[in-house]
Amino acid sequence: MPHKVTFDIPEHDLGTTPADFHVYKGKSLIGKLKIGRGGLRWYEGHSTHATTLTWSTFTKLVHEHTKTKK
């Protein structure tokens, strides 16, 4: 079953307000991803505590976990 992803785009600069993405599997909330100027924050389920990644850390993780096609 594909995941449902919804998002809210702020009406002003992401420097002050992040874009929020809500990720669902069926009707269950898997988590919320907040994307801002400083990086990413993932809130699992309905948690109020986030896992935070700076853009530099996110870039390193993507490169480490992504296979390049030749």
Secondary structure, 3 states (H helix, E strand, C coil): CCCEEEEECCCCCCCCCCEEEEEEECCEEEEEEEEECCEEEEEECCCCCCEEEEHHHHHHHHHHHCCCCC
